[in-house]
Amino acid sequence: MRKHLLTTTAVMLLALTGIAHADMEAAKKFLDAELPGDMSSLDRAGQEAEMQWFIDAAKPFAGMDIKVVSETIVTHEYESKVLAPAFTAITGIKVTHDLIGEGDVVEKLQTQMQSGENIYDAYINDSDLIGTHWRYQQARSLTKWMANEGKDVTNPNLDIDDFIGKSFTTAPDKELYQLPDQQFSNLYWFRYDWFNDEKNKADFKAKYGYDLGVPVNWSAYEDIAEFFTGREIDGKKVYGHMDYGKKDPSLGWRFTDAWLSMAGNGDKGIPNGLPVDEWGIKVDENARPVGSCVARGGDTNGPASVYSIEKYLDWLKKYAPPEAQGMTFGEAGPIPAQGNIAQQIFWYTVFTADTVKEGLPVVNEDGTPKWRMAPSPHGVYWKDGMKLGYQDAGSWTILKSTPDDRAKAAWLYAQFVTSKTVDVKKSHVGLTFIRQSTLDHKSFTERAPKLGGLVEFYRSPARLQWSPTGTNVPDYPKLAQLWWQAIGDASSGQKTPQEAMDSLCAEQEKVLSRIERSGIQGDIGPKLAEEHDLEYWNKDAVAKGNLAPQLKIENEKEKPITVNYDELVKSWTKQ
């Protein structure tokens, strides 16, 4: 039904583009068709005032054709099929919003950065590239842009402080380089109905000596995985864990998306550990990367990182369906919704919309889910004050190689699709929140019971511990591609976890060294440190009040801790 509505709305708006001049009539037709009732954080007068601003600001660019690009997820499909035609009808600027694979977006971006050829007028690319954009200085600083060249096309109602991910797209120079367009987290997913079943609770308590509940640490997660694996529920054998292990590019982001930080790799710090981040890359006091290996004070191959790989491999083998070891991210994603998985430690909330569909084995007859999402458990090396998980933040980026007039037109479109007028509706479609005003909207209070804890999590203080890759990574495209190959060697058994992480950190340092020798990133680029052993760097870190790299903990099976999910949610509302 939703897809049908998108299509019919898009057709209607495309018809509107035939209007000879952009005016409020087109805007009103869009608002009537797409935002009926209370489906915006602005009232109707506020919506019309914002649309009038776009109409006026766009007049110098009427008739211009611009091209923007993003990866293919539901949120961007909505923008491309509904919001782009609406923007064209309202402003007279024709927008082609291409949808391509995430890897292809990065490839196009790299090509434009290297060649200077204007391939796209704006990109929605992950804020994981913030360190890349800041150091290469190929992307416009939006802070400077909004105050200078782009001032005449910056919406006075944009309200940057309303964006919950602005810290993710702010560089060490305190300037904003990207504007968040969509966000989703990596959380813990579990079968709420099974965890509240009296027999399951009694059997678990009898076997492990503590209550079945949301695991706070990996030790408890492991016990729960063991408990459910092989258990028969509703006549079906179930599994206590789900993951994927095929040597494929998607295996890379399984780990760069903060798996190591969940184990306790790196230092304390929100949104990212400093001086050592969740990739294990260390920077100096001037934000210059100085190493990835323990030998240079990094943590990519330290005890916490190796422990994270060992647990990943162990759980995949013991507690997940056998076929999971040969699956990619895309193949593994739909499996929990099929009804035979008890919990998943690493579950992207972008799957929420597809996991609450009527008729699924994991959805009740009244439309409420049989599952819930909760904060991820942490590993034995994790300390309070560290980030605890990953949050994807696809964000608008405008390169300096884009001509000013085209950049201005694209900036208008970027603001349109993230505006307060449309953001509530867009968030209902894609469930990828970017604005606090949207999170606070009463329509999400009403819808929350059918979203399995998504709204409660995003409204909670726990949300702050989830963040994208930070600014320590100086060249995300070059470094990220190294991960899946190294982890794949461990997953296939070609290397031990220690060997795989030793190889990974060495390859990362080769890239850092090449950038350093080139001098292309100037005085904010890498400057590799001298080599010493783990004990030396741990002593140095402790002396400076830091953590990483930590020494190996001999007993990595700590005391398991669980919490009651309903009590956890209640505690959030009291803070």
C-alpha positions as CSV (number, residue, x, y, z in Angstrom):
1,M,0.0,0.0,0.0
2,R,2.8,2.4,0.9
3,K,4.5,1.8,-2.4
4,H,1.3,2.5,-4.2
5,L,0.8,5.8,-2.4
6,L,4.4,6.8,-3.2
7,T,3.8,6.1,-6.9
8,T,0.5,7.9,-7.2
9,T,1.8,10.9,-5.3
10,A,4.9,11.0,-7.5
11,V,2.7,10.9,-10.7
12,M,0.6,13.7,-9.4
13,L,3.6,15.8,-8.6
14,L,5.3,15.1,-12.0
15,A,2.2,16.4,-13.6
16,L,2.6,19.6,-11.6
17,T,6.0,20.2,-13.0
18,G,4.3,21.2,-16.2
19,I,3.2,24.4,-14.5
20,A,4.8,27.4,-16.3
21,H,6.1,29.0,-13.1
22,A,6.8,27.9,-9.6
23,D,4.2,29.3,-7.1
24,M,2.4,28.7,-3.9
25,E,-0.4,26.9,-5.7
26,A,2.0,24.0,-6.4
27,A,3.2,24.0,-2.8
28,K,-0.4,23.9,-1.5
29,K,-1.2,21.0,-3.7
30,F,1.8,19.1,-2.4
31,L,1.0,19.9,1.2
32,D,-2.6,18.8,0.7
33,A,-1.6,15.5,-1.0
34,E,1.4,14.5,1.1
35,L,0.9,16.1,4.5
36,P,-2.8,15.8,5.4
37,G,-3.7,16.4,9.0
38,D,-1.0,16.6,11.6
39,M,2.0,15.2,9.7
40,S,4.6,17.9,10.2
41,S,6.3,19.6,13.2
42,L,5.1,22.9,11.7
43,D,1.4,24.0,11.5
44,R,-0.1,24.7,8.1
45,A,0.8,28.4,8.3
46,G,4.4,27.5,9.1
47,Q,4.5,25.0,6.3
48,E,3.3,27.5,3.8
49,A,5.7,30.2,5.1
50,E,8.6,27.7,4.6
51,M,7.4,26.8,1.1
52,Q,7.2,30.5,0.2
53,W,10.8,31.0,1.3
54,F,11.9,28.1,-1.0
55,I,9.9,29.6,-3.9
56,D,11.6,33.0,-3.4
57,A,15.1,31.7,-2.8
58,A,14.9,29.5,-5.9
59,K,13.9,32.2,-8.4
60,P,17.4,32.8,-9.7
61,F,17.8,29.1,-10.5
62,A,14.4,28.4,-12.1
63,G,14.8,26.1,-15.1
64,M,18.1,24.7,-14.0
65,D,18.7,21.0,-14.1
66,I,20.7,19.5,-11.2
67,K,21.7,16.0,-10.3
68,V,22.2,14.5,-6.8
69,V,22.9,11.0,-5.7
70,S,22.4,8.7,-2.7
71,E,22.4,5.0,-1.8
72,T,19.2,3.0,-2.2
73,I,17.2,2.8,1.0
74,V,13.5,3.5,1.7
75,T,14.2,7.1,2.9
76,H,16.0,8.0,-0.3
77,E,13.5,6.3,-2.5
78,Y,10.9,8.5,-0.9
79,E,13.0,11.6,-1.6
80,S,13.7,10.6,-5.2
81,K,10.1,9.5,-6.1
82,V,8.0,12.0,-4.1
83,L,10.1,14.9,-2.7
84,A,12.2,15.6,-5.8
85,P,9.2,16.0,-8.1
86,A,7.5,18.2,-5.4
87,F,10.6,20.4,-5.2
88,T,10.7,20.8,-9.0
89,A,7.0,21.7,-9.1
90,I,7.4,24.2,-6.2
91,T,10.7,25.9,-7.2
92,G,11.1,25.3,-10.9
93,I,14.5,23.7,-10.3
94,K,14.5,20.2,-12.0
95,V,16.1,17.6,-9.7
96,T,17.3,14.2,-10.8
97,H,17.9,12.2,-7.6
98,D,19.8,9.1,-8.6
99,L,19.7,6.0,-6.4
100,I,22.7,3.7,-6.6
101,G,24.7,1.3,-4.4
102,E,26.5,2.7,-1.4
103,G,29.8,1.6,-2.8
104,D,29.0,3.3,-6.1
105,V,28.2,6.6,-4.3
106,V,31.7,6.6,-2.7
107,E,33.3,5.7,-6.0
108,K,31.6,8.6,-7.8
109,L,32.5,10.9,-4.9
110,Q,36.2,9.8,-5.1
111,T,36.2,10.3,-8.8
112,Q,34.9,13.8,-8.5
113,M,37.4,14.6,-5.7
114,Q,40.3,13.3,-7.8
115,S,39.4,14.7,-11.2
116,G,37.6,17.9,-10.3
117,E,34.9,17.0,-12.8
118,N,31.4,17.9,-11.5
119,I,29.7,14.5,-11.6
120,Y,27.0,15.3,-9.1
121,D,25.9,18.6,-7.6
122,A,25.5,17.1,-4.2
123,Y,26.0,13.7,-2.5
124,I,24.3,12.0,0.4
125,N,27.2,10.0,1.7
126,D,27.9,8.6,5.1
127,S,29.3,10.9,7.8
128,D,31.9,8.1,8.2
129,L,33.8,10.2,5.6
130,I,34.0,13.3,7.9
131,G,37.7,12.8,8.6
132,T,38.3,12.4,4.8
133,H,36.4,15.6,4.0
134,W,38.0,17.6,6.7
135,R,41.6,16.6,5.8
136,Y,41.4,16.7,2.0
137,Q,39.4,19.9,2.0
138,Q,37.5,19.0,-1.1
139,A,34.1,19.4,0.5
140,R,32.7,22.8,1.3
141,S,32.6,23.8,5.0
142,L,28.8,24.2,5.4
143,T,29.5,26.5,8.4
144,K,31.4,28.9,6.1
145,W,29.0,28.3,3.2
146,M,25.9,29.3,5.2
147,A,27.6,32.4,6.4
148,N,29.0,33.6,3.1
149,E,28.4,32.4,-0.5
150,G,25.4,30.3,0.5
151,K,23.8,32.8,2.8
152,D,21.1,33.9,0.4
153,V,20.0,30.2,-0.1
154,T,20.2,29.1,3.5
155,N,16.7,28.6,5.1
156,P,16.4,30.8,8.2
157,N,14.2,28.0,9.6
158,L,16.9,25.3,9.0
159,D,17.6,25.1,12.7
160,I,21.0,23.2,12.8
161,D,20.6,22.6,16.5
162,D,17.5,20.5,15.8
163,F,19.6,17.9,14.0
164,I,20.5,15.1,16.4
165,G,23.6,14.1,14.4
166,K,25.3,17.4,14.0
167,S,28.2,16.3,16.1
168,F,28.9,13.4,13.7
169,T,29.4,15.9,10.8
170,T,31.5,18.4,12.7
171,A,35.3,18.3,12.3
172,P,38.0,19.1,14.9
173,D,38.0,22.6,13.5
174,K,34.4,22.9,14.9
175,E,33.0,23.4,11.4
176,L,30.0,21.5,9.9
177,Y,31.0,19.7,6.7
178,Q,27.8,17.6,6.1
179,L,24.1,17.9,6.8
180,P,22.5,14.7,8.2
181,D,19.6,13.4,5.9
182,Q,18.9,10.1,7.5
183,Q,20.2,8.1,10.5
184,F,19.8,4.6,11.8
185,S,21.5,2.6,14.6
186,N,22.9,-0.8,15.2
187,L,21.1,-2.2,18.3
188,Y,20.3,-5.4,20.1
189,W,17.2,-7.3,18.8
190,F,15.4,-10.0,20.8
191,R,12.2,-12.0,21.0
192,Y,10.3,-10.2,23.7
193,D,7.6,-12.9,23.8
194,W,10.1,-15.7,24.3
195,F,12.0,-13.8,27.0
196,N,8.7,-13.3,28.9
197,D,7.6,-16.9,28.6
198,E,7.3,-18.4,32.1
199,K,8.9,-21.7,31.2
200,N,11.8,-20.1,29.3
201,K,12.4,-17.8,32.3
202,A,12.2,-20.7,34.8
203,D,14.5,-23.0,32.8
204,F,17.0,-20.2,32.2
205,K,17.1,-19.3,35.9
206,A,17.6,-22.9,36.9
207,K,20.5,-23.4,34.5
208,Y,22.4,-20.1,34.9
209,G,21.3,-18.8,38.3
210,Y,20.1,-15.3,37.1
211,D,17.1,-13.8,35.3
212,L,16.6,-14.0,31.6
213,G,16.5,-10.5,30.3
214,V,18.2,-7.9,28.1
215,P,22.0,-8.7,28.3
216,V,24.1,-5.8,29.6
217,N,27.4,-7.6,28.8
218,W,28.7,-10.1,26.3
219,S,28.9,-12.7,29.0
220,A,25.1,-12.7,29.4
221,Y,24.6,-12.6,25.7
222,E,26.7,-15.7,25.3
223,D,24.6,-17.6,28.0
224,I,21.4,-16.6,26.3
225,A,22.7,-17.7,22.9
226,E,23.6,-21.0,24.4
227,F,20.3,-21.4,26.1
228,F,18.1,-20.8,23.1
229,T,20.2,-22.7,20.5
230,G,18.6,-26.0,19.8
231,R,15.6,-25.2,21.9
232,E,12.2,-26.1,20.4
233,I,9.6,-23.3,20.4
234,D,6.2,-23.7,18.8
235,G,7.4,-26.9,17.2
236,K,10.4,-25.3,15.6
237,K,14.1,-25.5,16.4
238,V,15.5,-22.1,17.1
239,Y,18.9,-20.4,17.4
240,G,20.3,-18.1,20.0
241,H,22.2,-15.8,17.6
242,M,22.3,-14.4,14.1
243,D,25.2,-13.0,12.0
244,Y,27.0,-13.5,8.7
245,G,30.4,-14.5,7.7
246,K,31.0,-14.6,3.9
247,K,34.2,-12.9,2.7
248,D,32.5,-10.0,1.0
249,P,32.7,-6.2,1.2
250,S,29.6,-6.2,3.5
251,L,31.8,-8.1,6.1
252,G,33.9,-5.0,6.3
253,W,31.2,-2.6,7.6
254,R,30.1,-5.4,10.0
255,F,33.3,-4.5,11.9
256,T,34.0,-0.8,11.0
257,D,30.5,-0.1,12.2
258,A,31.8,-0.1,15.8
259,W,32.0,-3.8,16.6
260,L,35.4,-3.2,18.2
261,S,34.1,-0.4,20.4
262,M,31.3,-2.7,21.7
263,A,34.1,-5.0,22.9
264,G,36.0,-2.1,24.6
265,N,38.5,-1.2,22.0
266,G,39.9,2.4,22.0
267,D,39.4,5.2,24.5
268,K,36.6,6.9,26.3
269,G,34.9,9.7,24.4
270,I,31.6,10.7,22.8
271,P,30.9,10.6,19.9
272,N,34.2,8.8,19.4
273,G,37.1,7.7,21.5
274,L,40.1,10.0,21.8
275,P,43.0,9.8,21.3
276,V,42.3,6.2,20.1
277,D,39.1,5.7,18.2
278,E,36.9,2.6,17.7
279,W,39.0,1.6,14.6
280,G,42.1,1.5,16.8
281,I,43.6,4.5,15.1
282,K,45.4,6.9,17.4
283,V,45.8,10.7,16.8
284,D,48.1,13.2,18.5
285,E,47.0,16.5,20.2
286,N,46.8,18.1,16.7
287,A,44.4,15.3,15.4
288,R,47.1,13.8,13.3
289,P,46.9,10.0,12.9
290,V,50.0,8.5,14.5
291,G,49.3,4.8,14.2
292,S,46.9,1.8,14.0
293,C,49.0,-1.0,15.5
294,V,49.7,-1.4,19.2
295,A,53.4,-0.8,18.4
296,R,52.6,2.8,17.6
297,G,50.1,3.3,20.4
298,G,47.0,2.2,18.4
299,D,44.6,-0.6,19.2
300,T,43.5,-2.3,16.0
301,N,45.4,-5.4,16.9
302,G,45.2,-5.0,20.7
303,P,43.7,-7.5,23.2
304,A,40.2,-5.8,23.0
305,S,40.1,-6.0,19.2
306,V,41.3,-9.6,19.1
307,Y,38.8,-10.6,21.7
308,S,36.0,-9.0,19.6
309,I,37.0,-11.1,16.6
310,E,37.2,-14.3,18.7
311,K,33.7,-13.8,20.1
312,Y,32.3,-13.0,16.6
313,L,33.7,-16.3,15.2
314,D,32.8,-18.4,18.3
315,W,29.2,-17.2,18.3
316,L,28.7,-17.5,14.6
317,K,29.9,-21.1,14.7
318,K,28.1,-22.3,17.8
319,Y,24.8,-20.4,18.0
320,A,23.8,-19.1,14.5
321,P,22.1,-21.2,11.7
322,P,24.9,-23.1,9.9
323,E,24.1,-21.3,6.6
324,A,24.9,-17.9,8.3
325,Q,28.6,-18.5,7.8
326,G,28.2,-18.3,4.0
327,M,25.8,-15.3,4.0
328,T,26.4,-11.7,3.2
329,F,24.8,-8.7,5.0
330,G,21.9,-8.6,2.5
331,E,21.2,-12.3,2.8
332,A,21.3,-12.4,6.6
333,G,19.2,-9.3,7.2
334,P,15.7,-10.8,6.7
335,I,16.4,-14.0,8.7
336,P,15.3,-12.8,12.2
337,A,11.9,-11.8,10.8
338,Q,11.3,-15.5,9.8
339,G,10.8,-16.5,13.4
340,N,13.5,-18.8,14.5
341,I,16.1,-16.4,16.0
342,A,16.0,-15.5,19.7
343,Q,18.3,-12.5,19.6
344,Q,20.8,-10.7,17.5
345,I,23.6,-8.5,19.0
346,F,24.2,-6.5,15.8
347,W,20.9,-5.5,14.1
348,Y,20.4,-2.4,12.0
349,T,17.2,-0.4,12.8
350,V,16.9,0.3,9.1
351,F,15.2,-3.1,9.0
352,T,12.4,-1.9,11.4
353,A,9.9,-1.2,8.7
354,D,10.4,-4.6,7.1
355,T,10.1,-6.4,10.5
356,V,6.8,-4.9,11.5
357,K,4.8,-5.9,8.5
358,E,1.5,-7.7,9.1
359,G,1.5,-11.4,8.7
360,L,5.1,-12.0,9.6
361,P,5.8,-14.7,12.2
362,V,7.3,-12.0,14.5
363,V,4.2,-9.7,14.4
364,N,1.1,-10.1,16.6
365,E,-2.4,-10.0,15.1
366,D,-2.9,-6.5,16.4
367,G,0.1,-5.3,14.5
368,T,2.5,-5.0,17.6
369,P,5.8,-6.8,17.3
370,K,6.7,-9.9,19.2
371,W,10.3,-8.5,19.4
372,R,12.0,-5.5,20.8
373,M,15.2,-3.6,20.3
374,A,17.4,-2.4,23.1
375,P,20.9,-1.0,23.7
376,S,23.7,-3.4,22.7
377,P,25.6,-5.4,25.4
378,H,29.2,-4.5,25.8
379,G,32.4,-6.6,26.0
380,V,34.7,-7.2,29.0
381,Y,37.1,-4.4,27.9
382,W,34.4,-1.7,27.7
383,K,34.4,1.1,30.2
384,D,31.7,3.6,31.0
385,G,32.2,6.8,29.0
386,M,33.0,4.9,25.7
387,K,30.8,4.8,22.7
388,L,28.7,1.6,22.6
389,G,27.5,1.2,19.1
390,Y,27.3,2.5,15.5
391,Q,24.9,5.0,14.0
392,D,24.7,5.5,10.3
393,A,24.3,9.1,9.2
394,G,23.8,9.6,5.5
395,S,24.6,13.3,5.1
396,W,24.5,15.9,2.4
397,T,28.0,16.9,1.1
398,I,28.7,19.5,-1.5
399,L,32.2,19.5,-3.1
400,K,34.2,22.6,-4.0
401,S,34.4,21.4,-7.6
402,T,30.7,22.0,-8.0
403,P,30.0,25.5,-9.6
404,D,28.5,27.9,-7.1
405,D,25.1,28.3,-8.9
406,R,24.6,24.5,-9.1
407,A,25.8,24.2,-5.5
408,K,23.2,26.7,-4.4
409,A,20.4,24.9,-6.2
410,A,21.5,21.6,-4.7
411,W,21.7,23.1,-1.3
412,L,18.1,24.3,-1.6
413,Y,17.0,20.7,-2.4
414,A,19.0,19.3,0.5
415,Q,17.3,21.7,2.9
416,F,13.9,20.9,1.3
417,V,14.1,17.2,2.0
418,T,15.4,17.8,5.5
419,S,13.0,20.7,6.3
420,K,10.7,20.7,9.3
421,T,7.8,20.8,6.8
422,V,8.5,17.4,5.4
423,D,10.7,15.6,8.0
424,V,7.9,14.0,10.2
425,K,6.3,12.4,7.1
426,K,9.7,11.3,5.7
427,S,10.5,9.8,9.1
428,H,7.3,7.8,9.1
429,V,8.2,6.4,5.8
430,G,11.8,5.5,6.4
431,L,12.1,5.5,10.2
432,T,15.5,7.2,10.0
433,F,15.3,10.1,12.4
434,I,17.4,13.3,12.1
435,R,15.5,16.0,14.0
436,Q,14.6,16.3,17.6
437,S,11.4,18.1,16.7
438,T,10.4,15.0,14.7
439,L,11.2,12.6,17.6
440,D,9.1,14.7,19.9
441,H,6.1,14.7,17.5
442,K,3.0,13.2,19.0
443,S,2.4,11.0,15.9
444,F,5.5,9.0,17.0
445,T,4.2,8.7,20.5
446,E,1.1,7.1,19.0
447,R,3.1,4.8,16.7
448,A,5.8,3.8,19.1
449,P,4.0,0.6,20.4
450,K,4.3,-0.8,16.9
451,L,8.0,0.0,16.4
452,G,9.5,-2.3,18.9
453,G,11.4,0.2,21.0
454,L,12.8,2.4,18.2
455,V,11.1,5.6,19.4
456,E,11.9,4.9,23.0
457,F,15.6,4.4,22.2
458,Y,15.9,7.5,20.1
459,R,14.2,9.6,22.8
460,S,16.5,8.2,25.5
461,P,19.9,9.4,26.8
462,A,21.3,6.0,25.7
463,R,21.2,7.3,22.1
464,L,24.3,9.5,22.6
465,Q,26.6,6.4,22.9
466,W,25.8,5.4,19.3
467,S,27.8,7.3,16.6
468,P,29.4,6.9,13.2
469,T,33.1,6.5,12.3
470,G,34.9,9.6,13.6
471,T,37.5,12.0,12.5
472,N,40.6,9.9,13.3
473,V,40.1,8.0,10.0
474,P,41.9,10.2,7.4
475,D,40.8,8.4,4.2
476,Y,37.7,6.3,4.8
477,P,37.4,4.8,1.3
478,K,41.0,3.5,1.2
479,L,41.0,2.2,4.8
480,A,37.5,0.7,4.9
481,Q,38.2,-1.7,2.0
482,L,41.0,-3.3,4.0
483,W,38.7,-4.6,6.7
484,W,36.6,-7.2,4.9
485,Q,39.7,-8.8,3.5
486,A,41.4,-9.1,6.9
487,I,38.2,-10.2,8.7
488,G,37.4,-12.6,5.9
489,D,40.7,-14.4,6.4
490,A,39.8,-14.9,10.1
491,S,36.2,-16.0,9.2
492,S,37.5,-18.5,6.7
493,G,40.1,-19.9,9.1
494,Q,43.1,-18.8,6.9
495,K,44.4,-16.7,9.8
496,T,43.9,-16.6,13.6
497,P,42.1,-13.5,15.0
498,Q,45.5,-12.1,16.2
499,E,47.1,-12.7,12.8
500,A,44.2,-11.1,11.0
501,M,44.2,-7.9,13.1
502,D,48.1,-7.7,12.9
503,S,47.7,-7.8,9.1
504,L,44.9,-5.2,9.2
505,C,46.7,-2.7,11.3
506,A,49.9,-3.1,9.2
507,E,47.9,-2.5,6.0
508,Q,46.2,0.6,7.5
509,E,49.6,2.0,8.5
510,K,50.9,1.5,4.9
511,V,48.0,3.8,3.8
512,L,48.8,6.3,6.6
513,S,52.4,6.2,5.6
514,R,51.7,6.9,1.9
515,I,49.4,9.9,2.8
516,E,52.2,11.2,5.1
517,R,54.8,11.0,2.4
518,S,52.6,12.7,-0.1
519,G,52.0,15.6,2.1
520,I,48.5,16.0,0.5
521,Q,46.7,16.5,3.9
522,G,49.2,19.0,5.2
523,D,49.6,19.6,8.9
524,I,46.4,17.6,9.7
525,G,47.6,14.5,7.9
526,P,49.2,11.3,9.4
527,K,52.6,11.5,11.2
528,L,53.5,8.0,12.3
529,A,54.9,7.5,15.8
530,E,57.9,5.5,16.9
531,E,57.4,1.8,17.7
532,H,57.4,0.3,21.2
533,D,55.7,-2.7,22.8
534,L,52.2,-3.0,24.3
535,E,53.4,-2.5,27.9
536,Y,55.1,0.8,26.9
537,W,52.0,2.2,25.2
538,N,49.6,1.0,27.9
539,K,51.8,2.7,30.6
540,D,51.9,5.9,28.5
541,A,48.1,5.9,28.1
542,V,47.4,5.4,31.8
543,A,49.9,8.1,32.7
544,K,47.9,10.5,30.5
545,G,44.5,9.4,31.8
546,N,43.6,7.3,28.8
547,L,42.9,3.6,28.3
548,A,44.1,2.3,25.0
549,P,45.7,0.0,24.3
550,Q,44.6,-2.0,27.3
551,L,46.5,-5.1,28.6
552,K,44.9,-8.5,28.1
553,I,42.4,-9.5,30.7
554,E,43.1,-13.1,31.6
555,N,39.4,-14.0,32.5
556,E,37.4,-12.6,29.6
557,K,34.2,-14.3,30.9
558,E,33.0,-11.7,33.3
559,K,30.0,-12.0,35.6
560,P,26.8,-11.9,33.4
561,I,24.3,-9.1,33.9
562,T,20.8,-8.8,32.5
563,V,18.0,-6.2,33.0
564,N,14.3,-6.3,32.6
565,Y,13.4,-4.6,29.3
566,D,10.3,-2.8,30.6
567,E,12.1,-1.5,33.6
568,L,14.9,-0.3,31.3
569,V,12.5,1.7,29.2
570,K,10.9,3.2,32.3
571,S,14.3,4.3,33.6
572,W,14.8,6.4,30.4
573,T,11.7,8.4,31.0
574,K,12.9,9.4,34.5
575,Q,16.2,11.0,33.2
